[in-house]
Structures are given as structure tokens and as C-alpha cells.
Amino acid sequence: AVRCSVIGLDELRADDGALVLIAPANRADPRRDPEDEPDGHVLESVQVLLIRANERPVIMLNPDLEALVVSPRPLRPVRPMFMADFDEAFFLATTEGPEVGDTVAVRRAYPGGWEVFRRSGPALGNAVALHRSHEKPLIADILATENKRASRPSAKGPRKAVE
């Protein structure tokens, strides 16, 4: 049987097998107020749920979690430390390439490794692998942050369900 609940409003049951968190997010939207900080309540609720999960598998789909930092905000968001315990199973982020019409993409499909591709021009099928590795390349985090900012709605519009 499948149960649905809102984080923090329900308790885990003994017969709950795996936990699936869909788009847990606490990152502030800098377009509304550049001084906004990440929502600590959401982050704390996710951390408590992970502790209570104990040995149960936990799957997070499209997490957008930012750690709370005491020092001034860094140029780049800081991932919560517990996120290091997770493997990213599926990942795709893109950006414009160095030449007009080029696209650069980073992808991962578990259990495969990380791949960085460059496609020249609009034609499909001409992507060239630039890098393959078992370690996540730094550019993956940079592109993921850029992609999330680009897909965020304006302060007046509704939130997108899919990123």
C-alpha cells in the first residue's frame, strides 16, 4: 500500500518500507528579496525524517535544499551536509555553449558515470563527449544552480511543478 503525507504532519509507521520525498525545497528566491535566507523549518523537517527513516531507503526527487550558514552568504549555495550521503541517480543540466547555438550538458543515469557533452549548432545527434568520470564534475553543480534559477517563476506567478 502507498501512503502520502506532508513532511512533519505524520509519523512513520513500522510497515513503511521506503520514503520518497518529492521536490523538498527550502532555497530562498533571490528575485523576491535578495536578503531572504533558506527556510530552516523545511530543512530541519527533512533532517528529522532522515533520522527517523533509520535503515529504510530514502529517495529524493528534485531536491533543492540549501544549508543554513552563519557567515555571509557565499557566492554559491551550500548543500546540507547530509546530502553527501546520497547518490544522484539521474541528473541533467544544460547551458549555452561558448559558441552561438552550442549547448553544453551534464548528465548521469545510475549506475553509469557522469558525462559532459557539447553539441554544436541546432542539429541533433552531433553531441561530443568532453568528459566522463565516476566523480561528479564541478560544472554539474554550477549548471544545476543556473537551471533552477532560470526555471523559477516570477514572484507574481505560480511555482512550476516540474524542473
C-alpha positions in Angstrom: 0.0 0.0 0.0 1.1 3.5 -0.7 0.6 6.4 1.7 1.0 10.1 1.1 1.8 12.7 3.7 3.2 16.1 4.2 6.6 16.3 5.9 6.2 17.0 9.6 2.5 16.2 9.7 2.5 12.4 10.0 4.6 9.8 11.8 6.4 6.9 10.2 4.8 3.5 10.6 6.5 0.2 11.2 5.3 -1.1 7.9 6.5 1.9 5.8 9.1 0.4 3.5 10.8 3.2 1.7 10.4 7.0 1.8 10.1 9.1 -1.3 10.4 12.9 -0.9 9.1 14.8 -3.9 10.9 18.2 -4.5 11.8 19.1 -0.9 12.9 22.7 -1.2 14.0 25.4 1.2 16.0 27.7 -1.1 15.0 31.3 -0.9 14.0 33.1 -4.2 16.5 36.0 -4.5 14.2 37.7 -7.0 11.7 38.3 -4.3 14.1 39.6 -1.7 17.9 39.2 -2.1 18.4 39.1 1.6 16.0 36.1 2.1 17.6 33.1 3.9 16.7 29.5 3.3 13.7 28.1 5.2 15.2 26.4 8.3 11.9 24.6 9.2 11.8 22.7 5.9 15.5 21.7 6.2 15.0 20.6 9.8 11.9 18.6 8.9 13.8 16.7 6.2 16.7 16.0 8.6 14.4 14.7 11.3 12.6 12.4 8.7 16.0 11.0 7.5 17.0 10.2 11.1 13.6 8.5 11.7 13.9 6.6 8.5 16.8 4.6 10.1 17.6 1.8 7.7 14.8 2.4 5.3 15.7 3.6 1.8 15.1 7.3 1.1 14.6 8.6 -2.4 14.6 12.4 -3.0 13.2 13.6 -6.4 14.5 17.0 -7.4 15.7 18.2 -4.0 16.5 21.9 -3.8 17.9 22.2 -0.3 20.4 24.8 0.9 22.2 24.7 4.2 21.8 27.5 6.7 25.1 29.3 7.1 26.1 31.7 9.9 28.6 33.6 7.8 27.6 35.9 5.0 26.0 34.1 2.0 28.6 32.6 -0.3 28.6 33.2 -4.0 27.2 29.7 -4.4 24.6 27.9 -2.3 25.9 25.4 0.2 24.4 21.9 0.2 23.3 20.5 3.5 26.0 18.1 4.8 23.6 15.1 4.9 23.2 15.4 1.1 26.7 14.0 0.8 25.2 10.6 1.9 23.0 10.5 -1.2 24.0 9.3 -4.7 22.4 11.3 -7.5 20.8 8.6 -9.7 19.6 10.8 -12.5 20.9 14.3 -13.4 20.6 16.6 -16.4 21.6 20.2 -16.6 22.3 22.3 -19.7 23.5 25.7 -20.6 24.5 27.6 -23.8 27.9 26.7 -25.1 30.9 29.0 -25.9 29.8 29.4 -29.5 26.4 30.7 -30.7 24.0 27.8 -31.0 26.1 25.4 -28.9 24.8 23.5 -25.9 26.7 22.0 -23.0 25.1 19.4 -20.9 26.0 17.3 -17.9 24.1 14.1 -17.3 24.1 11.0 -15.2 22.0 7.9 -15.3 22.7 5.5 -12.5 24.6 3.2 -12.4 26.6 4.9 -15.1 29.1 7.7 -14.5 29.0 11.4 -15.1 29.2 12.7 -18.7 29.8 16.2 -20.0 28.7 16.8 -23.6 28.9 19.7 -26.1 26.5 19.9 -29.1 27.4 22.3 -31.9 24.5 24.0 -33.6 20.9 23.0 -33.6 21.3 19.6 -35.3 20.5 16.6 -33.2 22.9 13.7 -32.9 26.2 15.7 -33.1 26.9 15.8 -29.4 30.5 15.1 -28.4 31.5 13.7 -25.1 34.1 16.1 -23.5 34.5 14.3 -20.2 33.5 11.0 -18.5 34.1 10.3 -14.8 32.7 8.4 -11.8 33.1 11.6 -9.8 30.6 14.4 -10.1 32.2 17.3 -12.1 32.1 20.8 -10.5 30.3 22.1 -13.6 27.3 19.9 -12.7 26.6 21.9 -9.5 27.1 25.2 -11.3 24.7 24.2 -14.2 22.1 22.8 -11.8 22.0 26.1 -9.9 21.8 28.1 -13.1 19.0 25.8 -14.4 17.0 26.2 -11.2 17.3 29.9 -11.2 16.2 30.1 -14.9 13.2 27.9 -14.3 11.9 29.8 -11.3 8.7 31.7 -11.8 8.4 35.4 -11.1 7.2 36.5 -7.7 3.7 37.0 -9.1 3.4 33.7 -11.0 2.7 30.2 -9.7 5.5 27.8 -8.9 6.4 25.3 -11.6 5.7 21.7 -10.7 8.5 20.3 -12.9 12.0 21.5 -13.1 
